[in-house]
Amino acid sequence: AEGEQLVSIINQCFVPSDPASNPALLDILTTRDNASAPKITMRQKIVGQVTDQLDSQFEALDTKLQSGSQSIAKSEGIVSLIRMLATPVDMLIIADPDGAWESDADYRDLFTQPSLRDAFFSSVRCPDGVVGPQVPKLGNQTILGVENFASKLAAYGTPVPTRPDCAKTVVCNPTAGAPEVAACQSGNKYVT
């Protein structure tokens, strides 16, 4: 059988009787389901089986939808997805808690100050919010927003009122100690 297929590949691909032909390997290779079964091409075997499986699944779905016993819009998976999508996306954008932030030259100084450290892992959403229960790993958790971090940063200087959004930077208090000024500068980098 293997020899037959090799001859078939040579005859159809390398020395075709019709030079204009463009044979597909799936149409050349054959197989049998068992020793007494007729030969079928790999295209029939693979494409046919996949098509049959998909067709049967869609037929079952059509039957359920036509009988009125099933509604996609009311299915548990779709309802859960819709509820999950109701959580604002900007609430889900959070600094990676596994990142090496404390050793990053831009941010390490703010980690010396407990109030800034505790507010660091906020979302990019302005207000705090509660994540919907369907969101994996974050469901039902309160996620701090940028306003929370900015309010903590304001304790280290004077807020700059010219920004139109909630990620306010501050003019760092020059009379504060060196660690506080460095933390303030790191905080400003974080919100810009």
C-alpha positions in Angstrom: 0.0 0.0 0.0 2.8 2.4 0.8 4.5 1.6 -2.5 1.3 2.2 -4.4 1.0 5.7 -2.8 4.6 6.5 -3.7 4.0 5.5 -7.3 0.8 7.6 -7.3 2.7 10.6 -5.9 5.4 10.2 -8.6 2.9 9.7 -11.4 0.6 12.6 -10.4 3.2 15.2 -9.1 6.5 14.5 -10.8 5.5 12.9 -14.1 1.8 13.9 -14.6 0.0 12.6 -17.6 -1.6 16.1 -17.8 1.1 18.7 -17.3 -1.5 21.4 -16.5 -2.8 19.4 -13.6 -2.2 20.6 -10.0 -2.9 17.6 -7.8 -3.5 18.0 -4.1 -1.7 15.6 -1.8 -4.9 14.9 0.1 -6.4 13.6 -3.1 -3.5 11.4 -3.9 -2.9 9.7 -0.5 -5.4 7.0 0.4 -6.4 5.0 3.5 -8.8 2.3 4.6 -10.9 2.3 7.8 -10.1 -1.5 8.0 -8.6 -4.2 5.8 -11.8 -5.0 4.0 -13.0 -1.4 3.6 -12.6 0.4 0.3 -9.8 2.9 -0.2 -10.7 6.5 0.4 -8.6 9.6 -0.1 -7.3 11.5 2.8 -9.4 14.4 1.7 -12.6 12.3 2.0 -11.4 11.0 5.4 -10.3 14.2 7.0 -12.5 16.9 5.3 -15.5 14.6 5.2 -15.3 13.7 8.9 -14.8 17.2 10.1 -17.6 18.5 7.8 -19.9 15.7 9.1 -19.2 16.6 12.7 -19.8 20.3 12.2 -22.9 19.6 10.2 -24.3 17.4 12.9 -23.7 20.0 15.6 -25.3 22.8 13.6 -28.3 20.5 12.8 -28.7 19.8 16.5 -28.5 23.6 17.2 -31.1 24.3 14.5 -33.4 21.7 15.9 -33.2 23.2 19.4 -33.7 26.7 18.1 -36.7 25.7 15.9 -38.4 23.8 18.7 -38.1 26.8 21.0 -36.5 24.7 23.7 -33.2 26.6 23.5 -32.4 30.3 23.2 -28.8 31.4 22.6 -29.5 34.8 24.1 -30.7 33.2 27.3 -28.1 30.5 27.5 -26.0 30.5 30.7 -22.7 31.1 28.8 -24.0 34.1 26.8 -25.7 35.7 29.8 -22.5 35.3 31.8 -20.5 36.8 29.0 -22.9 39.8 28.7 -22.6 40.4 32.5 -18.8 40.1 32.3 -18.7 42.7 29.5 -20.7 45.1 31.7 -17.6 45.6 33.8 -15.8 48.7 32.4 -12.6 47.6 30.6 -10.5 50.4 32.0 -11.2 49.0 35.5 -9.5 45.8 34.3 -6.3 47.4 33.2 -4.0 47.1 36.2 -0.3 47.1 36.7 1.0 43.6 36.7 1.3 42.7 40.5 4.0 40.1 39.5 6.1 42.8 37.8 9.4 43.9 39.2 8.1 47.4 40.0 9.9 47.8 43.3 13.3 47.4 41.6 12.3 49.6 38.6 14.4 52.8 38.7 11.3 54.9 37.7 9.1 53.6 40.5 11.1 52.0 43.3 11.2 55.3 45.4 7.4 55.4 45.7 7.4 51.9 47.2 9.3 53.4 50.2 6.1 55.3 51.2 3.3 53.0 52.4 0.4 55.2 51.2 1.8 55.3 47.6 2.8 51.6 47.7 -0.7 50.5 48.8 -2.3 52.6 46.0 0.1 51.6 43.2 -1.9 48.7 41.8 -4.8 50.8 40.8 -6.7 50.5 37.5 -6.5 53.2 34.8 -10.2 54.0 35.5 -10.6 57.2 37.5 -12.9 56.1 40.3 -12.7 52.9 42.4 -15.1 50.2 41.3 -16.3 46.7 42.0 -15.6 44.1 39.3 -18.6 42.0 38.1 -18.7 38.5 39.6 -18.3 36.8 36.2 -14.8 38.2 35.6 -12.2 35.5 36.3 -9.7 36.1 39.1 -11.1 39.7 39.8 -14.8 39.1 40.3 -16.4 40.9 43.2 -13.2 42.7 44.1 -12.9 46.4 44.7 -10.3 47.9 42.3 -8.8 51.2 43.3 -8.8 53.8 40.6 -6.3 56.5 39.6 -8.2 59.1 41.7 -7.1 57.1 44.8 -3.5 57.1 43.8 -3.6 60.8 42.9 -5.1 61.7 46.2 -2.3 59.8 48.0 0.3 61.6 45.8 -1.3 65.0 46.6 0.0 64.6 50.2 3.6 64.9 48.8 3.1 68.3 47.1 0.6 70.6 45.4 -1.6 69.1 42.7 -1.2 70.5 39.2 -4.7 71.6 38.2 -4.1 71.8 34.5 -4.7 68.2 33.7 -8.2 67.5 32.4 -8.3 64.0 33.7 -8.0 62.4 37.1 -4.3 61.4 36.8 -3.1 64.6 38.5 0.6 65.1 39.0 1.9 67.3 41.8 4.6 69.9 42.3 6.7 68.0 44.9 7.2 69.7 48.2 10.9 70.9 48.2 11.0 71.1 52.0 10.1 67.4 52.4 12.8 64.9 53.2 14.8 63.3 50.3 12.8 59.9 50.4 9.5 61.8 50.2 10.7 64.0 47.3 12.0 60.9 45.5 8.7 59.1 46.1 6.8 62.1 44.8 8.8 62.2 41.6 8.3 58.5 41.1 4.6 59.0 41.7 4.5 61.7 39.0 6.2 59.3 36.6 3.6 56.7 37.4 0.6 58.9 36.5 2.1 60.3 33.3 
